[in-house]
Amino acid sequence: MAKKNDVRATVKMRSTAGTGYTYMTTKNRRNTPDRLVARKYDPTLRSVVEFREER
């Protein structure tokens, strides 16, 4: 039986606004080998900004 975390990796998404706010999420390494980019809410700025995957 395969391990639960074989394909899916936990990644940290950091705000590009420089506030230091982060989200933790998982991604499938086989389907998305590139770094993730998502527009999410940053509560320190109280607005939606771009978050990028940090390694």
PDBQT receptor file of N, H, CA, C and O in Angstrom, charges set to zero:
ATOM      1  N   MET A   1       0.833  -1.177   0.000  1.00  0.00    +0.000 N 
ATOM      2  CA  MET A   1       0.000   0.000   0.000  1.00  0.00    +0.000 C 
ATOM      3  C   MET A   1       0.883   1.247   0.000  1.00  0.00    +0.000 C 
ATOM      4  O   MET A   1       1.859   1.311   0.748  1.00  0.00    +0.000 OA
ATOM      5  N   ALA A   2       0.553   2.227  -0.823  1.00  0.00    +0.000 N 
ATOM      6  H   ALA A   2      -0.240   2.174  -1.430  1.00  0.00    +0.000 HD
ATOM      7  CA  ALA A   2       1.352   3.437  -0.939  1.00  0.00    +0.000 C 
ATOM      8  C   ALA A   2       1.140   4.349   0.261  1.00  0.00    +0.000 C 
ATOM      9  O   ALA A   2       0.091   4.328   0.905  1.00  0.00    +0.000 OA
ATOM     10  N   LYS A   3       2.149   5.140   0.540  1.00  0.00    +0.000 N 
ATOM     11  H   LYS A   3       3.001   5.158   0.017  1.00  0.00    +0.000 HD
ATOM     12  CA  LYS A   3       2.037   6.108   1.624  1.00  0.00    +0.000 C 
ATOM     13  C   LYS A   3       1.057   7.207   1.222  1.00  0.00    +0.000 C 
ATOM     14  O   LYS A   3       0.837   7.461   0.038  1.00  0.00    +0.000 OA
ATOM     15  N   LYS A   4       0.489   7.838   2.208  1.00  0.00    +0.000 N 
ATOM     16  H   LYS A   4       0.668   7.631   3.170  1.00  0.00    +0.000 HD
ATOM     17  CA  LYS A   4      -0.493   8.892   1.935  1.00  0.00    +0.000 C 
ATOM     18  C   LYS A   4       0.153  10.101   1.264  1.00  0.00    +0.000 C 
ATOM     19  O   LYS A   4      -0.468  10.738   0.413  1.00  0.00    +0.000 OA
ATOM     20  N   ASN A   5       1.384  10.423   1.634  1.00  0.00    +0.000 N 
ATOM     21  H   ASN A   5       1.888   9.906   2.325  1.00  0.00    +0.000 HD
ATOM     22  CA  ASN A   5       2.013  11.656   1.161  1.00  0.00    +0.000 C 
ATOM     23  C   ASN A   5       3.020  11.405   0.047  1.00  0.00    +0.000 C 
ATOM     24  O   ASN A   5       3.954  12.189  -0.122  1.00  0.00    +0.000 OA
ATOM     25  N   ASP A   6       2.850  10.315  -0.726  1.00  0.00    +0.000 N 
ATOM     26  H   ASP A   6       2.092   9.678  -0.589  1.00  0.00    +0.000 HD
ATOM     27  CA  ASP A   6       3.774  10.018  -1.812  1.00  0.00    +0.000 C 
ATOM     28  C   ASP A   6       3.745  11.082  -2.904  1.00  0.00    +0.000 C 
ATOM     29  O   ASP A   6       4.788  11.616  -3.282  1.00  0.00    +0.000 OA
ATOM     30  N   VAL A   7       2.567  11.389  -3.406  1.00  0.00    +0.000 N 
ATOM     31  H   VAL A   7       1.719  10.955  -3.099  1.00  0.00    +0.000 HD
ATOM     32  CA  VAL A   7       2.429  12.295  -4.539  1.00  0.00    +0.000 C 
ATOM     33  C   VAL A   7       2.138  13.718  -4.086  1.00  0.00    +0.000 C 
ATOM     34  O   VAL A   7       2.643  14.673  -4.676  1.00  0.00    +0.000 OA
ATOM     35  N   ARG A   8       1.326  13.865  -3.038  1.00  0.00    +0.000 N 
ATOM     36  H   ARG A   8       0.916  13.089  -2.559  1.00  0.00    +0.000 HD
ATOM     37  CA  ARG A   8       0.927  15.195  -2.597  1.00  0.00    +0.000 C 
ATOM     38  C   ARG A   8       1.942  15.754  -1.599  1.00  0.00    +0.000 C 
ATOM     39  O   ARG A   8       2.301  15.097  -0.622  1.00  0.00    +0.000 OA
ATOM     40  N   ALA A   9       2.390  16.964  -1.864  1.00  0.00    +0.000 N 
ATOM     41  H   ALA A   9       2.098  17.498  -2.658  1.00  0.00    +0.000 HD
ATOM     42  CA  ALA A   9       3.373  17.611  -0.999  1.00  0.00    +0.000 C 
ATOM     43  C   ALA A   9       2.733  18.815  -0.313  1.00  0.00    +0.000 C 
ATOM     44  O   ALA A   9       1.898  19.503  -0.899  1.00  0.00    +0.000 OA
ATOM     45  N   THR A  10       3.133  19.059   0.929  1.00  0.00    +0.000 N 
ATOM     46  H   THR A  10       3.811  18.500   1.404  1.00  0.00    +0.000 HD
ATOM     47  CA  THR A  10       2.683  20.248   1.641  1.00  0.00    +0.000 C 
ATOM     48  C   THR A  10       3.591  21.398   1.245  1.00  0.00    +0.000 C 
ATOM     49  O   THR A  10       4.814  21.282   1.323  1.00  0.00    +0.000 OA
ATOM     50  N   VAL A  11       2.996  22.513   0.817  1.00  0.00    +0.000 N 
ATOM     51  H   VAL A  11       2.002  22.607   0.753  1.00  0.00    +0.000 HD
ATOM     52  CA  VAL A  11       3.775  23.674   0.397  1.00  0.00    +0.000 C 
ATOM     53  C   VAL A  11       3.314  24.902   1.168  1.00  0.00    +0.000 C 
ATOM     54  O   VAL A  11       2.175  24.985   1.626  1.00  0.00    +0.000 OA
ATOM     55  N   LYS A  12       4.235  25.853   1.297  1.00  0.00    +0.000 N 
ATOM     56  H   LYS A  12       5.160  25.786   0.925  1.00  0.00    +0.000 HD
ATOM     57  CA  LYS A  12       3.943  27.106   1.981  1.00  0.00    +0.000 C 
ATOM     58  C   LYS A  12       3.770  28.197   0.934  1.00  0.00    +0.000 C 
ATOM     59  O   LYS A  12       4.640  28.396   0.086  1.00  0.00    +0.000 OA
ATOM     60  N   MET A  13       2.640  28.905   0.996  1.00  0.00    +0.000 N 
ATOM     61  H   MET A  13       1.933  28.743   1.685  1.00  0.00    +0.000 HD
ATOM     62  CA  MET A  13       2.365  30.002   0.069  1.00  0.00    +0.000 C 
ATOM     63  C   MET A  13       2.607  31.311   0.810  1.00  0.00    +0.000 C 
ATOM     64  O   MET A  13       1.923  31.593   1.794  1.00  0.00    +0.000 OA
ATOM     65  N   ARG A  14       3.579  32.130   0.349  1.00  0.00    +0.000 N 
ATOM     66  H   ARG A  14       4.134  31.902  -0.450  1.00  0.00    +0.000 HD
ATOM     67  CA  ARG A  14       3.924  33.383   1.014  1.00  0.00    +0.000 C 
ATOM     68  C   ARG A  14       3.416  34.578   0.206  1.00  0.00    +0.000 C 
ATOM     69  O   ARG A  14       3.458  34.573  -1.024  1.00  0.00    +0.000 OA
ATOM     70  N   SER A  15       2.944  35.585   0.904  1.00  0.00    +0.000 N 
ATOM     71  H   SER A  15       2.910  35.589   1.904  1.00  0.00    +0.000 HD
ATOM     72  CA  SER A  15       2.407  36.795   0.282  1.00  0.00    +0.000 C 
ATOM     73  C   SER A  15       3.506  37.556  -0.448  1.00  0.00    +0.000 C 
ATOM     74  O   SER A  15       4.616  37.700   0.064  1.00  0.00    +0.000 OA
ATOM     75  N   THR A  16       3.193  38.043  -1.645  1.00  0.00    +0.000 N 
ATOM     76  H   THR A  16       2.291  37.927  -2.061  1.00  0.00    +0.000 HD
ATOM     77  CA  THR A  16       4.163  38.836  -2.401  1.00  0.00    +0.000 C 
ATOM     78  C   THR A  16       4.138  40.295  -1.975  1.00  0.00    +0.000 C 
ATOM     79  O   THR A  16       4.958  41.085  -2.443  1.00  0.00    +0.000 OA
ATOM     80  N   ALA A  17       3.206  40.671  -1.091  1.00  0.00    +0.000 N 
ATOM     81  H   ALA A  17       2.539  40.029  -0.712  1.00  0.00    +0.000 HD
ATOM     82  CA  ALA A  17       3.114  42.053  -0.631  1.00  0.00    +0.000 C 
ATOM     83  C   ALA A  17       4.160  42.365   0.430  1.00  0.00    +0.000 C 
ATOM     84  O   ALA A  17       4.322  43.525   0.811  1.00  0.00    +0.000 OA
ATOM     85  N   GLY A  18       4.874  41.351   0.914  1.00  0.00    +0.000 N 
ATOM     86  H   GLY A  18       4.743  40.409   0.605  1.00  0.00    +0.000 HD
ATOM     87  CA  GLY A  18       5.928  41.589   1.876  1.00  0.00    +0.000 C 
ATOM     88  C   GLY A  18       5.463  41.640   3.323  1.00  0.00    +0.000 C 
ATOM     89  O   GLY A  18       6.202  42.097   4.195  1.00  0.00    +0.000 OA
ATOM     90  N   THR A  19       4.247  41.178   3.585  1.00  0.00    +0.000 N 
ATOM     91  H   THR A  19       3.647  40.807   2.877  1.00  0.00    +0.000 HD
ATOM     92  CA  THR A  19       3.737  41.203   4.954  1.00  0.00    +0.000 C 
ATOM     93  C   THR A  19       4.208  40.004   5.755  1.00  0.00    +0.000 C 
ATOM     94  O   THR A  19       4.157  40.038   6.984  1.00  0.00    +0.000 OA
ATOM     95  N   GLY A  20       4.664  38.947   5.099  1.00  0.00    +0.000 N 
ATOM     96  H   GLY A  20       4.705  38.920   4.100  1.00  0.00    +0.000 HD
ATOM     97  CA  GLY A  20       5.114  37.757   5.792  1.00  0.00    +0.000 C 
ATOM     98  C   GLY A  20       4.000  36.772   6.096  1.00  0.00    +0.000 C 
ATOM     99  O   GLY A  20       4.242  35.754   6.743  1.00  0.00    +0.000 OA
ATOM    100  N   TYR A  21       2.785  37.052   5.643  1.00  0.00    +0.000 N 
ATOM    101  H   TYR A  21       2.589  37.879   5.117  1.00  0.00    +0.000 HD
ATOM    102  CA  TYR A  21       1.665  36.150   5.892  1.00  0.00    +0.000 C 
ATOM    103  C   TYR A  21       1.777  34.943   4.972  1.00  0.00    +0.000 C 
ATOM    104  O   TYR A  21       2.134  35.079   3.802  1.00  0.00    +0.000 OA
ATOM    105  N   THR A  22       1.469  33.749   5.509  1.00  0.00    +0.000 N 
ATOM    106  H   THR A  22       1.179  33.639   6.459  1.00  0.00    +0.000 HD
ATOM    107  CA  THR A  22       1.586  32.527   4.724  1.00  0.00    +0.000 C 
ATOM    108  C   THR A  22       0.332  31.673   4.842  1.00  0.00    +0.000 C 
ATOM    109  O   THR A  22      -0.386  31.743   5.839  1.00  0.00    +0.000 OA
ATOM    110  N   TYR A  23       0.076  30.872   3.820  1.00  0.00    +0.000 N 
ATOM    111  H   TYR A  23       0.659  30.816   3.009  1.00  0.00    +0.000 HD
ATOM    112  CA  TYR A  23      -0.933  29.825   3.812  1.00  0.00    +0.000 C 
ATOM    113  C   TYR A  23      -0.212  28.504   3.620  1.00  0.00    +0.000 C 
ATOM    114  O   TYR A  23       0.801  28.448   2.923  1.00  0.00    +0.000 OA
ATOM    115  N   MET A  24      -0.717  27.442   4.226  1.00  0.00    +0.000 N 
ATOM    116  H   MET A  24      -1.540  27.487   4.792  1.00  0.00    +0.000 HD
ATOM    117  CA  MET A  24      -0.201  26.100   3.989  1.00  0.00    +0.000 C 
ATOM    118  C   MET A  24      -1.237  25.355   3.156  1.00  0.00    +0.000 C 
ATOM    119  O   MET A  24      -2.431  25.405   3.453  1.00  0.00    +0.000 OA
ATOM    120  N   THR A  25      -0.780  24.666   2.112  1.00  0.00    +0.000 N 
ATOM    121  H   THR A  25       0.189  24.626   1.870  1.00  0.00    +0.000 HD
ATOM    122  CA  THR A  25      -1.672  23.918   1.242  1.00  0.00    +0.000 C 
ATOM    123  C   THR A  25      -0.932  22.698   0.712  1.00  0.00    +0.000 C 
ATOM    124  O   THR A  25       0.267  22.544   0.945  1.00  0.00    +0.000 OA
ATOM    125  N   THR A  26      -1.633  21.846   0.011  1.00  0.00    +0.000 N 
ATOM    126  H   THR A  26      -2.607  21.971  -0.179  1.00  0.00    +0.000 HD
ATOM    127  CA  THR A  26      -1.000  20.686  -0.607  1.00  0.00    +0.000 C 
ATOM    128  C   THR A  26      -1.143  20.782  -2.116  1.00  0.00    +0.000 C 
ATOM    129  O   THR A  26      -2.064  21.414  -2.635  1.00  0.00    +0.000 OA
ATOM    130  N   LYS A  27      -0.212  20.140  -2.808  1.00  0.00    +0.000 N 
ATOM    131  H   LYS A  27       0.535  19.626  -2.387  1.00  0.00    +0.000 HD
ATOM    132  CA  LYS A  27      -0.313  20.108  -4.265  1.00  0.00    +0.000 C 
ATOM    133  C   LYS A  27       0.157  18.746  -4.752  1.00  0.00    +0.000 C 
ATOM    134  O   LYS A  27       0.953  18.075  -4.095  1.00  0.00    +0.000 OA
ATOM    135  N   ASN A  28      -0.345  18.352  -5.905  1.00  0.00    +0.000 N 
ATOM    136  H   ASN A  28      -0.991  18.897  -6.439  1.00  0.00    +0.000 HD
ATOM    137  CA  ASN A  28       0.045  17.106  -6.538  1.00  0.00    +0.000 C 
ATOM    138  C   ASN A  28       1.309  17.370  -7.359  1.00  0.00    +0.000 C 
ATOM    139  O   ASN A  28       1.285  18.157  -8.306  1.00  0.00    +0.000 OA
ATOM    140  N   ARG A  29       2.404  16.714  -6.996  1.00  0.00    +0.000 N 
ATOM    141  H   ARG A  29       2.423  16.075  -6.227  1.00  0.00    +0.000 HD
ATOM    142  CA  ARG A  29       3.684  16.959  -7.672  1.00  0.00    +0.000 C 
ATOM    143  C   ARG A  29       3.681  16.507  -9.126  1.00  0.00    +0.000 C 
ATOM    144  O   ARG A  29       4.357  17.109  -9.960  1.00  0.00    +0.000 OA
ATOM    145  N   ARG A  30       2.929  15.457  -9.439  1.00  0.00    +0.000 N 
ATOM    146  H   ARG A  30       2.380  14.968  -8.761  1.00  0.00    +0.000 HD
ATOM    147  CA  ARG A  30       2.905  14.958 -10.818  1.00  0.00    +0.000 C 
ATOM    148  C   ARG A  30       2.144  15.897 -11.749  1.00  0.00    +0.000 C 
ATOM    149  O   ARG A  30       2.572  16.116 -12.882  1.00  0.00    +0.000 OA
ATOM    150  N   ASN A  31       1.032  16.450 -11.293  1.00  0.00    +0.000 N 
ATOM    151  H   ASN A  31       0.684  16.272 -10.372  1.00  0.00    +0.000 HD
ATOM    152  CA  ASN A  31       0.211  17.312 -12.145  1.00  0.00    +0.000 C 
ATOM    153  C   ASN A  31       0.748  18.732 -12.227  1.00  0.00    +0.000 C 
ATOM    154  O   ASN A  31       0.645  19.365 -13.278  1.00  0.00    +0.000 OA
ATOM    155  N   THR A  32       1.316  19.245 -11.147  1.00  0.00    +0.000 N 
ATOM    156  H   THR A  32       1.400  18.730 -10.293  1.00  0.00    +0.000 HD
ATOM    157  CA  THR A  32       1.811  20.621 -11.122  1.00  0.00    +0.000 C 
ATOM    158  C   THR A  32       3.245  20.660 -10.605  1.00  0.00    +0.000 C 
ATOM    159  O   THR A  32       3.467  20.944  -9.428  1.00  0.00    +0.000 OA
ATOM    160  N   PRO A  33       4.220  20.378 -11.467  1.00  0.00    +0.000 N 
ATOM    161  CA  PRO A  33       5.609  20.427 -11.019  1.00  0.00    +0.000 C 
ATOM    162  C   PRO A  33       6.115  21.860 -10.837  1.00  0.00    +0.000 C 
ATOM    163  O   PRO A  33       7.110  22.071 -10.145  1.00  0.00    +0.000 OA
ATOM    164  N   ASP A  34       5.447  22.852 -11.447  1.00  0.00    +0.000 N 
ATOM    165  H   ASP A  34       4.638  22.681 -12.009  1.00  0.00    +0.000 HD
ATOM    166  CA  ASP A  34       5.851  24.249 -11.324  1.00  0.00    +0.000 C 
ATOM    167  C   ASP A  34       5.428  24.794  -9.961  1.00  0.00    +0.000 C 
ATOM    168  O   ASP A  34       4.690  24.145  -9.220  1.00  0.00    +0.000 OA
ATOM    169  N   ARG A  35       5.903  25.986  -9.648  1.00  0.00    +0.000 N 
ATOM    170  H   ARG A  35       6.503  26.514 -10.251  1.00  0.00    +0.000 HD
ATOM    171  CA  ARG A  35       5.500  26.632  -8.404  1.00  0.00    +0.000 C 
ATOM    172  C   ARG A  35       4.088  27.179  -8.536  1.00  0.00    +0.000 C 
ATOM    173  O   ARG A  35       3.698  27.685  -9.589  1.00  0.00    +0.000 OA
ATOM    174  N   LEU A  36       3.327  27.070  -7.450  1.00  0.00    +0.000 N 
ATOM    175  H   LEU A  36       3.644  26.659  -6.595  1.00  0.00    +0.000 HD
ATOM    176  CA  LEU A  36       1.947  27.547  -7.452  1.00  0.00    +0.000 C 
ATOM    177  C   LEU A  36       1.905  29.053  -7.275  1.00  0.00    +0.000 C 
ATOM    178  O   LEU A  36       2.738  29.635  -6.580  1.00  0.00    +0.000 OA
ATOM    179  N   VAL A  37       0.912  29.682  -7.920  1.00  0.00    +0.000 N 
ATOM    180  H   VAL A  37       0.235  29.208  -8.484  1.00  0.00    +0.000 HD
ATOM    181  CA  VAL A  37       0.624  31.100  -7.744  1.00  0.00    +0.000 C 
ATOM    182  C   VAL A  37      -0.880  31.221  -7.588  1.00  0.00    +0.000 C 
ATOM    183  O   VAL A  37      -1.635  30.709  -8.415  1.00  0.00    +0.000 OA
ATOM    184  N   ALA A  38      -1.321  31.896  -6.533  1.00  0.00    +0.000 N 
ATOM    185  H   ALA A  38      -0.708  32.312  -5.862  1.00  0.00    +0.000 HD
ATOM    186  CA  ALA A  38      -2.754  32.041  -6.296  1.00  0.00    +0.000 C 
ATOM    187  C   ALA A  38      -3.031  33.418  -5.702  1.00  0.00    +0.000 C 
ATOM    188  O   ALA A  38      -2.209  33.970  -4.971  1.00  0.00    +0.000 OA
ATOM    189  N   ARG A  39      -4.194  33.958  -6.025  1.00  0.00    +0.000 N 
ATOM    190  H   ARG A  39      -4.862  33.509  -6.619  1.00  0.00    +0.000 HD
ATOM    191  CA  ARG A  39      -4.639  35.215  -5.430  1.00  0.00    +0.000 C 
ATOM    192  C   ARG A  39      -5.504  34.867  -4.228  1.00  0.00    +0.000 C 
ATOM    193  O   ARG A  39      -6.565  34.259  -4.364  1.00  0.00    +0.000 OA
ATOM    194  N   LYS A  40      -5.034  35.263  -3.050  1.00  0.00    +0.000 N 
ATOM    195  H   LYS A  40      -4.172  35.757  -2.939  1.00  0.00    +0.000 HD
ATOM    196  CA  LYS A  40      -5.725  34.945  -1.813  1.00  0.00    +0.000 C 
ATOM    197  C   LYS A  40      -5.777  36.187  -0.926  1.00  0.00    +0.000 C 
ATOM    198  O   LYS A  40      -5.127  37.196  -1.199  1.00  0.00    +0.000 OA
ATOM    199  N   TYR A  41      -6.567  36.087   0.143  1.00  0.00    +0.000 N 
ATOM    200  H   TYR A  41      -7.096  35.267   0.365  1.00  0.00    +0.000 HD
ATOM    201  CA  TYR A  41      -6.777  37.205   1.056  1.00  0.00    +0.000 C 
ATOM    202  C   TYR A  41      -5.615  37.320   2.039  1.00  0.00    +0.000 C 
ATOM    203  O   TYR A  41      -5.230  36.335   2.669  1.00  0.00    +0.000 OA
ATOM    204  N   ASP A  42      -5.063  38.513   2.167  1.00  0.00    +0.000 N 
ATOM    205  H   ASP A  42      -5.376  39.313   1.655  1.00  0.00    +0.000 HD
ATOM    206  CA  ASP A  42      -4.023  38.805   3.141  1.00  0.00    +0.000 C 
ATOM    207  C   ASP A  42      -4.641  39.649   4.249  1.00  0.00    +0.000 C 
ATOM    208  O   ASP A  42      -4.934  40.824   4.026  1.00  0.00    +0.000 OA
ATOM    209  N   PRO A  43      -4.848  39.079   5.441  1.00  0.00    +0.000 N 
ATOM    210  CA  PRO A  43      -5.535  39.818   6.498  1.00  0.00    +0.000 C 
ATOM    211  C   PRO A  43      -4.751  41.008   7.053  1.00  0.00    +0.000 C 
ATOM    212  O   PRO A  43      -5.359  41.918   7.616  1.00  0.00    +0.000 OA
ATOM    213  N   THR A  44      -3.430  41.031   6.915  1.00  0.00    +0.000 N 
ATOM    214  H   THR A  44      -2.936  40.291   6.458  1.00  0.00    +0.000 HD
ATOM    215  CA  THR A  44      -2.677  42.168   7.414  1.00  0.00    +0.000 C 
ATOM    216  C   THR A  44      -2.884  43.395   6.531  1.00  0.00    +0.000 C 
ATOM    217  O   THR A  44      -2.874  44.521   7.028  1.00  0.00    +0.000 OA
ATOM    218  N   LEU A  45      -3.072  43.190   5.233  1.00  0.00    +0.000 N 
ATOM    219  H   LEU A  45      -3.080  42.275   4.829  1.00  0.00    +0.000 HD
ATOM    220  CA  LEU A  45      -3.377  44.294   4.312  1.00  0.00    +0.000 C 
ATOM    221  C   LEU A  45      -4.870  44.505   4.137  1.00  0.00    +0.000 C 
ATOM    222  O   LEU A  45      -5.310  45.562   3.684  1.00  0.00    +0.000 OA
ATOM    223  N   ARG A  46      -5.644  43.493   4.500  1.00  0.00    +0.000 N 
ATOM    224  H   ARG A  46      -5.287  42.634   4.868  1.00  0.00    +0.000 HD
ATOM    225  CA  ARG A  46      -7.096  43.452   4.297  1.00  0.00    +0.000 C 
ATOM    226  C   ARG A  46      -7.451  43.601   2.821  1.00  0.00    +0.000 C 
ATOM    227  O   ARG A  46      -8.362  44.349   2.466  1.00  0.00    +0.000 OA
ATOM    228  N   SER A  47      -6.724  42.881   1.964  1.00  0.00    +0.000 N 
ATOM    229  H   SER A  47      -5.984  42.274   2.252  1.00  0.00    +0.000 HD
ATOM    230  CA  SER A  47      -7.019  42.871   0.532  1.00  0.00    +0.000 C 
ATOM    231  C   SER A  47      -6.526  41.558  -0.064  1.00  0.00    +0.000 C 
ATOM    232  O   SER A  47      -5.818  40.788   0.585  1.00  0.00    +0.000 OA
ATOM    233  N   VAL A  48      -6.912  41.322  -1.305  1.00  0.00    +0.000 N 
ATOM    234  H   VAL A  48      -7.487  41.947  -1.833  1.00  0.00    +0.000 HD
ATOM    235  CA  VAL A  48      -6.504  40.121  -2.022  1.00  0.00    +0.000 C 
ATOM    236  C   VAL A  48      -5.207  40.429  -2.758  1.00  0.00    +0.000 C 
ATOM    237  O   VAL A  48      -5.129  41.390  -3.522  1.00  0.00    +0.000 OA
ATOM    238  N   VAL A  49      -4.185  39.600  -2.520  1.00  0.00    +0.000 N 
ATOM    239  H   VAL A  49      -4.248  38.819  -1.899  1.00  0.00    +0.000 HD
ATOM    240  CA  VAL A  49      -2.891  39.770  -3.177  1.00  0.00    +0.000 C 
ATOM    241  C   VAL A  49      -2.429  38.422  -3.728  1.00  0.00    +0.000 C 
ATOM    242  O   VAL A  49      -3.052  37.390  -3.478  1.00  0.00    +0.000 OA
ATOM    243  N   GLU A  50      -1.349  38.446  -4.467  1.00  0.00    +0.000 N 
ATOM    244  H   GLU A  50      -0.843  39.284  -4.670  1.00  0.00    +0.000 HD
ATOM    245  CA  GLU A  50      -0.816  37.229  -5.055  1.00  0.00    +0.000 C 
ATOM    246  C   GLU A  50       0.080  36.513  -4.039  1.00  0.00    +0.000 C 
ATOM    247  O   GLU A  50       0.925  37.128  -3.388  1.00  0.00    +0.000 OA
ATOM    248  N   PHE A  51      -0.125  35.205  -3.922  1.00  0.00    +0.000 N 
ATOM    249  H   PHE A  51      -0.811  34.705  -4.451  1.00  0.00    +0.000 HD
ATOM    250  CA  PHE A  51       0.697  34.356  -3.065  1.00  0.00    +0.000 C 
ATOM    251  C   PHE A  51       1.456  33.399  -3.958  1.00  0.00    +0.000 C 
ATOM    252  O   PHE A  51       0.889  32.825  -4.888  1.00  0.00    +0.000 OA
ATOM    253  N   ARG A  52       2.752  33.222  -3.674  1.00  0.00    +0.000 N 
ATOM    254  H   ARG A  52       3.212  33.687  -2.919  1.00  0.00    +0.000 HD
ATOM    255  CA  ARG A  52       3.585  32.308  -4.451  1.00  0.00    +0.000 C 
ATOM    256  C   ARG A  52       4.127  31.202  -3.555  1.00  0.00    +0.000 C 
ATOM    257  O   ARG A  52       4.342  31.388  -2.358  1.00  0.00    +0.000 OA
ATOM    258  N   GLU A  53       4.339  30.051  -4.173  1.00  0.00    +0.000 N 
ATOM    259  H   GLU A  53       4.164  29.900  -5.146  1.00  0.00    +0.000 HD
ATOM    260  CA  GLU A  53       4.889  28.909  -3.442  1.00  0.00    +0.000 C 
ATOM    261  C   GLU A  53       6.327  29.191  -3.039  1.00  0.00    +0.000 C 
ATOM    262  O   GLU A  53       7.124  29.700  -3.827  1.00  0.00    +0.000 OA
ATOM    263  N   GLU A  54       6.641  28.849  -1.797  1.00  0.00    +0.000 N 
ATOM    264  H   GLU A  54       5.993  28.435  -1.157  1.00  0.00    +0.000 HD
ATOM    265  CA  GLU A  54       7.987  29.013  -1.274  1.00  0.00    +0.000 C 
ATOM    266  C   GLU A  54       8.584  27.640  -1.049  1.00  0.00    +0.000 C 
ATOM    267  O   GLU A  54       7.889  26.732  -0.593  1.00  0.00    +0.000 OA
ATOM    268  N   ARG A  55       9.853  27.470  -1.357  1.00  0.00    +0.000 N 
ATOM    269  H   ARG A  55      10.418  28.208  -1.727  1.00  0.00    +0.000 HD
ATOM    270  CA  ARG A  55      10.485  26.168  -1.165  1.00  0.00    +0.000 C 
ATOM    271  C   ARG A  55      11.502  26.232  -0.057  1.00  0.00    +0.000 C 
ATOM    272  O   ARG A  55      12.142  25.227   0.253  1.00  0.00    +0.000 OA
TER     273      ARG A  55
